[in-house]
Amino acid sequence: QVQLVESGGGLVQAGGSLRLSCAASGRTFSSYAMGWFRQAPGKEREFVARISRGGSNTDYGDSVKERFTISRDNAKNTVYLQMNSLKPEDTAVYYCAATDAHIAFTTSGVYNYWGQGTQVTVSS
């Protein structure tokens, strides 16, 4: 069982930056691949980024490439999402998720555990 708690969301102007954190409980954090997803009102949940168990492999959604960076610290049981050059269209609730799967990391359905989400609002 893994419990995930996101933090770091808030209100920021376009062009600004935020860093989201996701703290995980449990002693087996390093056995899970981690992902970030987001969901805006009236839209489907969207893949943002994922990171492998050891942190060496990452993938990003097309809309955030070159602007967002995912990282993890297994000693601290925490995964991060650094968001730069934020745009109003980045406004959404951001969720972190954990999976014990080894494929299809961009698909929300493979993730076993989810946090409660943190709101990110980007003003124009």
SEROKE-536621 format. One record per residue: residue in one letter; chain; x, y, z of N, C-alpha, C, O in turn. Coordinates in nm, 4 decimals. Each point is the difference from the previous one (the first is absolute). Last residue first. Layout:
% SEROKE-536621
+------+-------+----------+----------+----------+----------+----------+----------+----------+----------+----------+----------+----------+----------+
| tiza | lumza |   n_east |  n_north |     n_up |  ca_east | ca_north |    ca_up |   c_east |  c_north |     c_up |   o_east |  o_north |     o_up |
+------+-------+----------+----------+----------+----------+----------+----------+----------+----------+----------+----------+----------+----------+
|    A |     A |        X |        Y |        Z |        X |        Y |        Z |        X |        Y |        Z |        X |        Y |        Z |
...
+------+-------+----------+----------+----------+----------+----------+----------+----------+----------+----------+----------+----------+----------+
% end
This chain:
% SEROKE-536621
+------+-------+----------+----------+----------+----------+----------+----------+----------+----------+----------+----------+----------+----------+
| tiza | lumza |   n_east |  n_north |     n_up |  ca_east | ca_north |    ca_up |   c_east |  c_north |     c_up |   o_east |  o_north |     o_up |
+------+-------+----------+----------+----------+----------+----------+----------+----------+----------+----------+----------+----------+----------+
|    S |     A |  -0.3378 |   3.4888 |  -1.6745 |   0.0578 |   0.0629 |  -0.1200 |   0.0332 |   0.1463 |   0.0238 |   0.0491 |   0.0677 |  -0.0903 |
|    S |     A |  -0.0580 |  -0.5152 |   0.4412 |  -0.0750 |   0.1162 |  -0.0476 |   0.0710 |   0.0638 |  -0.1189 |   0.1226 |  -0.0042 |  -0.0104 |
|    V |     A |  -0.1536 |  -0.5013 |   0.2576 |   0.0912 |   0.0927 |  -0.0675 |  -0.0829 |   0.1133 |  -0.0587 |  -0.0863 |  -0.0221 |  -0.0849 |
|    T |     A |   0.0543 |  -0.4004 |   0.4763 |  -0.0724 |   0.0992 |  -0.0783 |   0.0989 |   0.1009 |  -0.0561 |   0.0768 |   0.0612 |   0.0741 |
|    V |     A |  -0.1231 |  -0.5800 |   0.1827 |   0.0922 |   0.0965 |  -0.0606 |  -0.0829 |   0.0930 |  -0.0888 |  -0.0710 |  -0.0447 |  -0.0900 |
|    Q |     A |  -0.0197 |  -0.3402 |   0.5169 |  -0.0464 |   0.0927 |  -0.1029 |   0.1127 |   0.0919 |  -0.0447 |   0.0706 |   0.0589 |   0.0819 |
|    T |     A |  -0.0688 |  -0.5847 |   0.1061 |   0.0298 |   0.1360 |   0.0423 |  -0.0331 |   0.0951 |  -0.1150 |   0.0330 |  -0.0270 |  -0.1155 |
|    G |     A |  -0.1345 |  -0.5314 |   0.3012 |   0.0096 |   0.1080 |  -0.0978 |   0.0322 |   0.1342 |   0.0632 |  -0.0314 |   0.0252 |   0.1164 |
|    Q |     A |   0.0022 |  -0.4927 |   0.0656 |  -0.1272 |   0.0711 |   0.0000 |  -0.0012 |   0.1174 |  -0.0974 |  -0.1058 |   0.0559 |  -0.0289 |
|    G |     A |   0.4058 |  -0.5132 |  -0.0514 |  -0.0149 |   0.1017 |   0.1023 |  -0.1329 |   0.0720 |  -0.0145 |  -0.0788 |  -0.0296 |  -0.0898 |
|    W |     A |   0.1893 |  -0.4929 |  -0.0653 |  -0.0139 |   0.1401 |  -0.0387 |  -0.0035 |   0.0899 |   0.1225 |  -0.0508 |  -0.0376 |   0.1056 |
|    Y |     A |   0.1747 |  -0.5078 |  -0.3130 |  -0.0222 |   0.0906 |   0.1124 |   0.0033 |   0.1436 |  -0.0476 |   0.0790 |   0.0367 |  -0.0870 |
|    N |     A |  -0.0250 |  -0.4072 |  -0.2150 |  -0.0730 |  -0.0646 |   0.1081 |  -0.0439 |   0.0981 |   0.1087 |  -0.1043 |  -0.0172 |   0.0630 |
|    Y |     A |   0.2030 |   0.0400 |  -0.6243 |   0.0455 |   0.0499 |   0.1292 |  -0.0912 |  -0.0504 |   0.1113 |  -0.1224 |   0.0109 |  -0.0072 |
|    V |     A |   0.0623 |  -0.0779 |  -0.4698 |   0.0971 |  -0.0933 |   0.0560 |   0.0486 |   0.0426 |   0.1378 |   0.0727 |  -0.0740 |   0.0663 |
|    G |     A |  -0.3892 |   0.3287 |  -0.3458 |  -0.0572 |  -0.1242 |   0.0501 |   0.0986 |  -0.0963 |   0.0628 |  -0.0406 |  -0.0899 |   0.0736 |
|    S |     A |   0.1402 |   0.5158 |  -0.3031 |  -0.0395 |   0.0137 |   0.1406 |  -0.0481 |  -0.1323 |   0.0594 |   0.0117 |  -0.0220 |   0.1205 |
|    T |     A |   0.3577 |   0.0944 |  -0.5112 |  -0.1417 |  -0.0334 |   0.0125 |  -0.0410 |   0.0018 |   0.1459 |   0.0593 |  -0.0698 |   0.0822 |
|    T |     A |   0.3888 |   0.1186 |  -0.2598 |  -0.0740 |   0.1218 |  -0.0300 |  -0.1499 |  -0.0196 |   0.0146 |  -0.0772 |   0.0937 |  -0.0203 |
|    F |     A |   0.4064 |  -0.4461 |   0.0806 |   0.0051 |   0.0971 |   0.1090 |  -0.0758 |   0.1279 |  -0.0285 |  -0.0276 |   0.0766 |   0.0923 |
|    A |     A |   0.1090 |  -0.5589 |  -0.2940 |  -0.1168 |   0.0881 |  -0.0154 |  -0.0065 |   0.1083 |   0.1070 |  -0.1069 |   0.0273 |   0.0547 |
|    I |     A |   0.3953 |  -0.4452 |   0.0891 |  -0.0290 |   0.0505 |  -0.1327 |  -0.1136 |   0.1017 |   0.0091 |  -0.0644 |   0.0150 |   0.1038 |
|    H |     A |   0.2214 |  -0.2681 |   0.2702 |   0.1279 |   0.0217 |  -0.0690 |  -0.0191 |   0.0489 |  -0.1431 |   0.0969 |   0.0100 |  -0.0753 |
|    A |     A |  -0.3755 |   0.0078 |   0.5964 |   0.0065 |  -0.0523 |  -0.1361 |   0.1369 |   0.0315 |  -0.0611 |   0.0771 |   0.0809 |   0.0515 |
|    D |     A |  -0.2600 |   0.0555 |   0.3811 |   0.0956 |  -0.1104 |   0.0012 |   0.0073 |  -0.0656 |  -0.1374 |   0.0628 |  -0.1048 |  -0.0154 |
|    T |     A |  -0.1963 |   0.6354 |   0.1874 |  -0.0358 |  -0.1243 |  -0.0660 |   0.1083 |  -0.1047 |   0.0186 |   0.1188 |   0.0321 |   0.0037 |
|    A |     A |  -0.3374 |   0.4945 |   0.1715 |   0.1033 |  -0.1036 |   0.0078 |  -0.0492 |  -0.1260 |  -0.0683 |  -0.1178 |  -0.0348 |   0.0079 |
|    A |     A |   0.0166 |   0.6155 |  -0.0022 |  -0.0468 |  -0.1374 |   0.0001 |   0.1182 |  -0.0952 |   0.0004 |   0.1090 |   0.0326 |  -0.0471 |
|    C |     A |  -0.3011 |   0.5310 |   0.1024 |   0.1090 |  -0.0949 |  -0.0160 |  -0.0557 |  -0.1406 |   0.0189 |  -0.1016 |  -0.0197 |   0.0666 |
|    Y |     A |  -0.1397 |   0.5018 |  -0.2397 |   0.0013 |  -0.1198 |   0.0815 |   0.1308 |  -0.0758 |  -0.0190 |   0.0492 |  -0.0117 |  -0.1122 |
|    Y |     A |  -0.3077 |   0.5318 |   0.0334 |   0.1114 |  -0.0892 |  -0.0310 |   0.0038 |  -0.1137 |   0.1007 |  -0.0070 |   0.0211 |   0.1211 |
|    V |     A |  -0.3631 |   0.3549 |  -0.3418 |   0.0378 |  -0.0728 |   0.1209 |   0.1057 |  -0.1018 |  -0.0414 |  -0.0194 |  -0.0772 |  -0.0939 |
|    A |     A |  -0.0237 |   0.5373 |  -0.1848 |  -0.0620 |  -0.1310 |   0.0201 |   0.0260 |  -0.0463 |   0.1426 |   0.0767 |   0.0616 |   0.0740 |
|    T |     A |   0.1140 |   0.3116 |  -0.4763 |  -0.0899 |   0.0007 |   0.1154 |  -0.0756 |  -0.1311 |   0.0093 |  -0.0669 |  -0.0411 |  -0.0949 |
|    D |     A |   0.3660 |   0.1870 |  -0.2612 |   0.0510 |  -0.0967 |   0.0973 |  -0.0877 |  -0.0067 |   0.1246 |   0.0213 |  -0.0851 |   0.0864 |
|    E |     A |  -0.0875 |   0.3992 |  -0.4471 |  -0.0536 |  -0.1326 |  -0.0324 |   0.0587 |  -0.1102 |   0.0874 |  -0.0437 |  -0.1147 |  -0.0089 |
|    P |     A |   0.1971 |   0.5715 |   0.0393 |  -0.1369 |  -0.0153 |   0.0534 |  -0.0591 |  -0.1381 |  -0.0271 |  -0.0788 |  -0.0506 |   0.0798 |
|    K |     A |   0.6056 |   0.0714 |  -0.0454 |  -0.0989 |   0.0624 |  -0.0872 |  -0.1388 |  -0.0161 |   0.0623 |  -0.0215 |  -0.0908 |   0.0802 |
|    L |     A |   0.5931 |   0.0706 |   0.0707 |  -0.1393 |  -0.0435 |   0.0110 |  -0.0927 |   0.0839 |  -0.0857 |   0.0202 |   0.1199 |  -0.0187 |
|    S |     A |   0.4918 |  -0.1962 |   0.0978 |  -0.0688 |   0.0632 |  -0.1135 |  -0.1475 |  -0.0389 |  -0.0029 |  -0.0528 |  -0.0398 |  -0.1039 |
|    N |     A |   0.2911 |  -0.2963 |   0.4044 |   0.0480 |   0.1312 |  -0.0410 |  -0.0807 |   0.0522 |  -0.1178 |  -0.0706 |  -0.0759 |  -0.0664 |
|    M |     A |   0.0790 |  -0.3262 |   0.4819 |  -0.0779 |   0.0549 |  -0.1113 |   0.0466 |   0.1423 |  -0.0277 |  -0.0145 |   0.0883 |   0.0845 |
|    Q |     A |   0.1526 |  -0.5828 |   0.1808 |   0.0388 |   0.1391 |  -0.0180 |  -0.0681 |   0.0528 |  -0.1247 |   0.0177 |  -0.0542 |  -0.1091 |
|    L |     A |  -0.1023 |  -0.3675 |   0.4545 |  -0.0292 |   0.0483 |  -0.1349 |   0.0327 |   0.1482 |  -0.0026 |  -0.0730 |   0.0820 |   0.0557 |
|    Y |     A |   0.1957 |  -0.5604 |   0.2675 |  -0.0188 |   0.1430 |  -0.0230 |  -0.0424 |   0.0265 |  -0.1440 |   0.0259 |  -0.0797 |  -0.0902 |
|    V |     A |  -0.0070 |  -0.3306 |   0.5132 |   0.0132 |   0.0297 |  -0.1420 |  -0.0395 |   0.1466 |  -0.0201 |  -0.0891 |   0.0520 |   0.0671 |
|    T |     A |   0.2573 |  -0.3920 |   0.3761 |  -0.0669 |   0.1164 |  -0.0579 |   0.0275 |   0.0093 |  -0.1498 |   0.1109 |  -0.0265 |  -0.0465 |
|    N |     A |   0.0795 |  -0.2371 |   0.4470 |  -0.1321 |  -0.0498 |  -0.0426 |  -0.0825 |   0.1114 |  -0.0648 |  -0.1189 |   0.0149 |   0.0281 |
|    K |     A |   0.5894 |  -0.0079 |   0.1295 |  -0.1021 |   0.0821 |   0.0648 |  -0.1419 |  -0.0442 |  -0.0364 |  -0.0972 |   0.0619 |   0.0430 |
|    A |     A |   0.4798 |  -0.2756 |  -0.2248 |   0.0343 |   0.0060 |   0.1420 |  -0.1048 |   0.0784 |   0.0791 |  -0.0183 |  -0.0224 |   0.1196 |
|    N |     A |  -0.0017 |  -0.0068 |  -0.5945 |  -0.0477 |  -0.1228 |   0.0651 |   0.0339 |  -0.0026 |   0.1489 |  -0.0689 |  -0.0659 |   0.0778 |
|    D |     A |  -0.0252 |   0.4518 |  -0.4433 |   0.1006 |  -0.0243 |   0.1023 |  -0.0480 |  -0.1209 |   0.0792 |  -0.0862 |   0.0122 |   0.0870 |
|    R |     A |  -0.0211 |   0.2251 |  -0.6098 |  -0.0373 |  -0.0694 |   0.1224 |   0.1201 |  -0.0134 |   0.0913 |   0.1146 |  -0.0016 |  -0.0449 |
|    S |     A |  -0.3520 |   0.2925 |  -0.4202 |   0.1159 |  -0.0584 |   0.0669 |  -0.0491 |  -0.0714 |   0.1252 |  -0.1149 |   0.0160 |   0.0412 |
|    I |     A |  -0.0494 |   0.2773 |  -0.5322 |  -0.0332 |  -0.0909 |   0.1090 |   0.1287 |  -0.0560 |   0.0583 |   0.0954 |  -0.0275 |  -0.0727 |
|    T |     A |  -0.2441 |   0.4890 |  -0.2248 |   0.1007 |  -0.1014 |   0.0295 |  -0.0457 |  -0.0831 |   0.1193 |  -0.0326 |   0.0536 |   0.1059 |
|    F |     A |  -0.1578 |   0.3288 |  -0.5229 |  -0.0154 |  -0.0693 |   0.1276 |   0.1120 |  -0.1038 |   0.0151 |   0.0493 |  -0.0552 |  -0.0983 |
|    R |     A |  -0.0617 |   0.3235 |  -0.2931 |  -0.0399 |   0.0956 |   0.1048 |  -0.0061 |  -0.0642 |   0.1380 |   0.0299 |   0.0650 |   0.1002 |
|    E |     A |   0.0741 |  -0.2963 |  -0.5208 |   0.0927 |   0.1139 |   0.0038 |  -0.0372 |   0.1026 |   0.1059 |   0.0748 |   0.0956 |   0.0206 |
|    K |     A |  -0.4689 |  -0.4126 |  -0.1408 |   0.1402 |  -0.0251 |  -0.0314 |   0.0781 |   0.1302 |  -0.0056 |  -0.0502 |   0.1020 |  -0.0472 |
|    V |     A |  -0.4362 |  -0.1688 |   0.1111 |   0.0863 |   0.0504 |   0.1079 |   0.1483 |  -0.0225 |  -0.0264 |   0.0837 |   0.0434 |   0.0791 |
|    S |     A |  -0.4583 |  -0.1825 |  -0.3688 |  -0.0314 |   0.1383 |   0.0351 |   0.0923 |   0.0578 |   0.1075 |  -0.0006 |   0.1209 |   0.0232 |
|    D |     A |   0.0194 |  -0.5830 |  -0.1817 |   0.0460 |   0.0944 |  -0.1019 |  -0.0193 |   0.1450 |   0.0435 |   0.0809 |   0.0864 |  -0.0338 |
|    G |     A |   0.0035 |  -0.4618 |   0.4035 |  -0.1040 |   0.0290 |  -0.0953 |   0.0454 |   0.1091 |  -0.0962 |   0.0820 |   0.0847 |   0.0356 |
|    Y |     A |   0.2832 |  -0.4054 |   0.1973 |  -0.0834 |   0.1170 |   0.0212 |  -0.1119 |   0.0069 |  -0.1028 |   0.0146 |  -0.0471 |  -0.1129 |
|    D |     A |   0.3871 |  -0.3028 |   0.3815 |  -0.0807 |   0.0321 |  -0.1173 |  -0.0894 |   0.1176 |   0.0346 |  -0.0353 |   0.0218 |   0.1159 |
|    T |     A |   0.5191 |  -0.3073 |   0.0794 |  -0.1144 |   0.0891 |   0.0141 |  -0.0724 |   0.0144 |  -0.1341 |   0.0592 |  -0.0182 |  -0.1064 |
|    N |     A |   0.3580 |  -0.2786 |   0.4079 |  -0.0830 |   0.0146 |  -0.1200 |  -0.1213 |   0.0867 |   0.0288 |  -0.0675 |  -0.0166 |   0.1016 |
|    S |     A |   0.3944 |  -0.0868 |   0.2358 |   0.0831 |   0.0226 |  -0.1186 |  -0.0811 |   0.0225 |  -0.1270 |   0.0510 |   0.0563 |  -0.0969 |
|    G |     A |  -0.1817 |  -0.1641 |   0.5766 |   0.0078 |   0.1405 |  -0.0386 |   0.0750 |   0.0263 |  -0.1281 |   0.0167 |   0.1157 |  -0.0385 |
|    G |     A |  -0.1583 |  -0.5359 |   0.2848 |   0.1290 |   0.0548 |   0.0399 |   0.0195 |   0.1457 |  -0.0374 |   0.0952 |   0.0639 |   0.0449 |
|    R |     A |  -0.5042 |  -0.2831 |  -0.1582 |   0.0268 |  -0.0300 |   0.1411 |   0.1309 |   0.0596 |   0.0501 |   0.0062 |   0.0548 |   0.1101 |
|    S |     A |  -0.2348 |   0.1952 |  -0.5230 |   0.0229 |  -0.1399 |   0.0329 |   0.0406 |  -0.0165 |   0.1464 |   0.0236 |   0.0977 |   0.0710 |
|    I |     A |  -0.3480 |   0.2926 |  -0.2816 |   0.1404 |  -0.0273 |   0.0291 |   0.0134 |  -0.1441 |   0.0449 |  -0.0851 |  -0.0526 |   0.0717 |
|    R |     A |  -0.2750 |   0.4364 |  -0.3480 |   0.0221 |  -0.1187 |   0.0792 |   0.1488 |  -0.0198 |   0.0184 |   0.0809 |   0.0501 |  -0.0781 |
|    A |     A |  -0.5018 |   0.3419 |  -0.0803 |   0.1378 |  -0.0477 |   0.0045 |   0.0049 |  -0.1289 |   0.0798 |  -0.0890 |  -0.0295 |   0.0797 |
|    V |     A |  -0.3293 |   0.2370 |  -0.2503 |   0.0954 |   0.1107 |   0.0035 |   0.1437 |  -0.0509 |  -0.0078 |   0.0765 |   0.0422 |  -0.0867 |
|    F |     A |  -0.6211 |  -0.2058 |  -0.0474 |   0.1351 |  -0.0380 |   0.0420 |   0.0919 |   0.1211 |  -0.0081 |  -0.0006 |   0.0730 |  -0.0991 |
|    E |     A |  -0.5407 |  -0.0422 |   0.1780 |   0.1057 |   0.0070 |  -0.1009 |   0.1339 |  -0.0414 |   0.0602 |   0.0339 |   0.0409 |   0.1111 |
|    R |     A |  -0.6177 |  -0.0679 |  -0.0445 |   0.1295 |  -0.0005 |   0.0663 |   0.1096 |  -0.0174 |  -0.1048 |  -0.0111 |  -0.0835 |  -0.0898 |
|    E |     A |  -0.4392 |   0.3135 |  -0.0751 |   0.0457 |  -0.1289 |   0.0481 |   0.1349 |   0.0143 |   0.0699 |   0.0737 |   0.0960 |  -0.0226 |
|    K |     A |  -0.4387 |   0.3127 |   0.0134 |   0.0920 |  -0.0724 |  -0.0878 |   0.0396 |  -0.1328 |   0.0621 |  -0.0168 |  -0.0214 |   0.1201 |
|    G |     A |  -0.2591 |   0.3743 |   0.0827 |  -0.0646 |  -0.0379 |  -0.1241 |   0.0879 |  -0.0770 |  -0.0966 |  -0.0409 |  -0.0293 |  -0.1124 |
|    P |     A |   0.3027 |   0.2926 |   0.4732 |  -0.1461 |  -0.0131 |   0.0026 |  -0.0561 |  -0.0331 |  -0.1383 |   0.0318 |   0.0659 |  -0.0990 |
|    A |     A |   0.4610 |  -0.2305 |   0.1918 |  -0.0639 |   0.1304 |  -0.0005 |  -0.1517 |  -0.0186 |  -0.0013 |  -0.0483 |  -0.1052 |  -0.0419 |
|    Q |     A |   0.4943 |  -0.2068 |   0.1908 |  -0.1357 |   0.0025 |  -0.0517 |  -0.0579 |   0.1394 |   0.0169 |  -0.0107 |   0.0522 |   0.1109 |
|    R |     A |   0.5125 |  -0.3769 |  -0.1098 |  -0.0772 |   0.1192 |   0.0340 |  -0.1378 |  -0.0084 |  -0.0624 |  -0.0215 |  -0.0685 |  -0.1000 |
|    F |     A |   0.4970 |  -0.2469 |   0.2697 |  -0.1110 |   0.0222 |  -0.0921 |  -0.0697 |   0.1293 |   0.0399 |   0.0193 |   0.0500 |   0.1109 |
|    W |     A |   0.4719 |  -0.3517 |  -0.0143 |  -0.0844 |   0.1170 |   0.0261 |  -0.1041 |   0.0089 |  -0.1104 |   0.0311 |  -0.0151 |  -0.1181 |
|    G |     A |   0.2874 |  -0.4187 |   0.3396 |  -0.0490 |   0.0859 |  -0.1071 |  -0.0730 |   0.1209 |   0.0533 |  -0.0477 |   0.0013 |   0.1135 |
|    M |     A |   0.4169 |  -0.4569 |   0.0072 |  -0.0869 |   0.1097 |   0.0427 |  -0.0408 |   0.0858 |  -0.1192 |   0.0748 |   0.0164 |  -0.0963 |
|    A |     A |   0.1077 |  -0.5519 |   0.2500 |   0.0140 |   0.1095 |  -0.0938 |  -0.1030 |   0.1059 |   0.0392 |  -0.1080 |  -0.0323 |   0.0497 |
|    Y |     A |   0.3024 |  -0.3270 |   0.3083 |  -0.1090 |   0.0529 |  -0.0807 |   0.0508 |   0.1022 |  -0.0999 |   0.0803 |   0.0870 |   0.0338 |
|    S |     A |   0.1795 |  -0.3048 |   0.3148 |  -0.0500 |  -0.1092 |  -0.0833 |  -0.1138 |   0.0449 |  -0.0920 |  -0.0527 |  -0.0804 |  -0.0768 |
|    S |     A |   0.2704 |   0.3562 |   0.4141 |   0.0872 |  -0.0203 |  -0.1158 |  -0.0446 |  -0.1151 |  -0.0893 |   0.0549 |  -0.0183 |  -0.1087 |
|    F |     A |  -0.2798 |   0.1216 |   0.5241 |  -0.0198 |   0.1053 |  -0.0995 |   0.0804 |  -0.0259 |  -0.1258 |  -0.0489 |   0.0231 |  -0.1105 |
|    T |     A |  -0.0471 |  -0.2734 |   0.5475 |   0.0305 |  -0.0568 |  -0.1305 |  -0.0173 |   0.1014 |  -0.1118 |  -0.0332 |  -0.0364 |  -0.1128 |
|    R |     A |  -0.0663 |   0.0726 |   0.5992 |   0.1432 |  -0.0237 |  -0.0133 |   0.0402 |  -0.0463 |  -0.1381 |   0.1178 |  -0.0262 |  -0.0244 |
|    G |     A |  -0.5403 |   0.3662 |   0.2169 |   0.0414 |  -0.1363 |  -0.0284 |   0.1487 |  -0.0113 |  -0.0250 |   0.0680 |   0.0984 |  -0.0292 |
|    S |     A |  -0.3784 |   0.3397 |  -0.0954 |   0.0218 |  -0.0787 |   0.1211 |   0.0487 |  -0.1384 |  -0.0393 |  -0.0079 |  -0.0387 |  -0.1167 |
|    A |     A |   0.0618 |   0.5294 |  -0.1525 |  -0.0576 |  -0.1345 |   0.0053 |   0.0304 |  -0.0662 |   0.1330 |   0.1088 |   0.0151 |   0.0557 |
|    A |     A |  -0.1466 |   0.5072 |  -0.3092 |   0.0627 |  -0.0823 |   0.1030 |  -0.0735 |  -0.1323 |   0.0109 |  -0.1228 |  -0.0039 |   0.0070 |
|    C |     A |   0.1953 |   0.4213 |  -0.3736 |  -0.0910 |  -0.1095 |   0.0335 |   0.0742 |  -0.0919 |   0.0967 |   0.0959 |  -0.0675 |  -0.0376 |
|    S |     A |  -0.0763 |   0.6098 |  -0.1941 |   0.0616 |  -0.1131 |   0.0682 |  -0.1071 |  -0.1044 |   0.0285 |  -0.1176 |   0.0321 |   0.0170 |
|    L |     A |   0.2138 |   0.4282 |  -0.3675 |  -0.0881 |  -0.0895 |   0.0731 |   0.0818 |  -0.1117 |   0.0638 |   0.0996 |  -0.0462 |  -0.0556 |
|    R |     A |   0.0075 |   0.5653 |  -0.1277 |   0.0502 |  -0.1353 |   0.0170 |  -0.0980 |  -0.0784 |   0.0864 |  -0.0255 |   0.0348 |   0.1153 |
|    L |     A |   0.0237 |   0.4285 |  -0.4709 |  -0.0422 |  -0.0660 |   0.1237 |   0.0708 |  -0.1347 |   0.0070 |   0.0346 |  -0.0582 |  -0.1028 |
|    S |     A |  -0.0208 |   0.5733 |  -0.1962 |   0.0394 |  -0.1379 |   0.0294 |  -0.0624 |  -0.0472 |   0.1306 |  -0.0292 |   0.0793 |   0.0895 |
|    G |     A |  -0.0803 |   0.3222 |  -0.5147 |   0.0596 |  -0.0326 |   0.1281 |   0.0287 |  -0.1484 |   0.0166 |  -0.0172 |  -0.0794 |  -0.0924 |
|    G |     A |  -0.2142 |   0.2981 |  -0.2786 |   0.1443 |   0.0166 |  -0.0078 |   0.0730 |  -0.0363 |   0.1273 |   0.1225 |  -0.0113 |   0.0010 |
|    A |     A |  -0.6232 |   0.1588 |   0.0459 |   0.0567 |  -0.0622 |  -0.1199 |   0.1484 |   0.0347 |  -0.0112 |   0.0410 |   0.1138 |   0.0228 |
|    Q |     A |  -0.2348 |  -0.1007 |   0.4671 |  -0.0212 |   0.0697 |  -0.1264 |   0.0632 |  -0.0774 |  -0.1150 |   0.0942 |  -0.0770 |   0.0187 |
|    V |     A |  -0.2984 |  -0.1495 |   0.4390 |   0.1218 |   0.0596 |  -0.0545 |  -0.0348 |   0.0712 |  -0.1299 |  -0.0937 |  -0.0389 |  -0.0697 |
|    L |     A |  -0.1159 |  -0.2555 |   0.5351 |  -0.0296 |   0.0954 |  -0.1058 |   0.1297 |   0.0662 |  -0.0457 |   0.0780 |   0.0482 |   0.0821 |
|    G |     A |  -0.1077 |  -0.5598 |   0.1366 |  -0.0361 |   0.1366 |   0.0344 |  -0.0324 |   0.0821 |  -0.1218 |  -0.0227 |  -0.0527 |  -0.1089 |
|    G |     A |   0.2688 |  -0.4537 |   0.3345 |  -0.0849 |   0.0700 |  -0.0950 |  -0.0301 |   0.1410 |   0.0455 |   0.0324 |   0.0388 |   0.1122 |
|    G |     A |   0.2208 |  -0.3807 |   0.1358 |   0.0720 |   0.0943 |  -0.0840 |  -0.0835 |   0.0718 |  -0.1036 |   0.0505 |   0.0877 |  -0.0701 |
|    S |     A |  -0.1035 |  -0.6086 |   0.2832 |   0.0053 |   0.1353 |   0.0539 |   0.0706 |   0.0892 |  -0.1012 |   0.0626 |  -0.0479 |  -0.0945 |
|    E |     A |  -0.2913 |  -0.5014 |   0.1848 |   0.0596 |   0.1062 |  -0.0814 |  -0.0006 |   0.1326 |   0.0760 |  -0.0821 |   0.0228 |   0.0889 |
|    V |     A |   0.0734 |  -0.5711 |   0.0429 |  -0.0497 |   0.1320 |   0.0383 |   0.0743 |   0.1056 |  -0.0802 |   0.1213 |   0.0163 |   0.0136 |
|    L |     A |  -0.2314 |  -0.5944 |   0.0274 |   0.0677 |   0.1101 |  -0.0684 |  -0.0645 |   0.1321 |   0.0393 |  -0.1225 |   0.0118 |   0.0029 |
|    Q |     A |   0.1848 |  -0.5750 |   0.1485 |  -0.0810 |   0.1218 |   0.0109 |   0.0808 |   0.1167 |  -0.0534 |   0.1184 |   0.0147 |   0.0304 |
|    V |     A |  -0.1239 |  -0.5876 |  -0.0768 |   0.0735 |   0.1261 |  -0.0093 |  -0.0995 |   0.1145 |   0.0140 |  -0.1039 |   0.0012 |  -0.0660 |
|    Q |     A |   0.1609 |  -0.5805 |   0.1440 |  -0.0845 |   0.1194 |   0.0000 |   0.0884 |   0.1249 |   0.0000 |   0.0976 |   0.0083 |   0.0746 |
+------+-------+----------+----------+----------+----------+----------+----------+----------+----------+----------+----------+----------+----------+
% end
